Amino acid sequence: MKKIGFIGAGNMATAIIKGLMAQNDGKADYISVFDTDENKCEIMRASGVKICSSGAEVVQESDITVLAVKPQNYAEVLESIKPAVSESKTFVSIAAGISIGFVQSALDCKCPVVRVMPNTPLLLKKGASALCPSENISDEDRQIVYDMFAGSGVCEYVSEEHMNEIIAVNGSSPAYIYLFAKAMADYAQQQGIDYDKAMNLVCATLEGSAAMLRESGDSADVLIQKVSSKGGTTIAALDKLKEHGFYEAVQDAMAACTKRAEELGK
């Protein structure tokens, strides 16, 4: 079994590690981690993961290293691990805006890199991850990285030219959906309905709507039409959303997300 390392032990790394362990009967002896936060390391150690004293040691120990650090820290981290890097090592980048070329250039090595944009529902095995492997990756490593994320949700391959745009689609988008759900539940509470009961109904409605989009065979436009009786309550609501520019606001938000990803990658 190939050895997998993580530089950074935050929520996303923890979710990926839990998914890997679940796929391998709870085993963690092939996983190593480094984080500057000793508390996070102790939690990892308790689950059987090997704790390393530096990022460079993680790279030395591992065939595949997941760079689970913030974009702002990438240059510093990549500089620190350069002595341990070779073209036989594969790297996984999960930071917004960080390109394959950026990683290879900073490491001064044409090592295989997989750029991935996961999202936080990965914590509940309900993740949605977009992947873009470099051309020089082996079929084995490509599959291992795919399985690493597919074990905790849905995966799609996306070309790198669209990896900044995809952040708005699945990476940052849970926050928009939480805001939408909060607005609905808050309205219900204002009308005297118990907040928790309303949120339960909202969540079930989101899940059911997603299932309809996936499984009904109808397009989003057709599904909207099927809920909207002429002169009815749904039309009244949709007309108000149109009046407030709801569709355009969502698209503007996504464009702002993409723009920020491009800035972070510079």
Protein Blocks (a to p, Z undefined) as FASTA:
>chain_A
ZZdddedjafklmmmmmmmmmmngopaklbccddfblklmmmmmmnopacdfbfklmmmm
pmbdcdfbdfklmmmmmmmmmmmgcfkbccddfbehiafklmmmmnopacdcddddddfk
lmnopaccdddddfkbcfklmmmmmmmmmmnoccddddfklmmmmmmmmmmmmmmmmmmm
mmmmmmmmmnopafklmmmmmmmmmmmmmmmmmmnopafklmmmmmmcghiaklmmmmmm
mmnommmmmmmmmmmmmmmmmmmmZZ
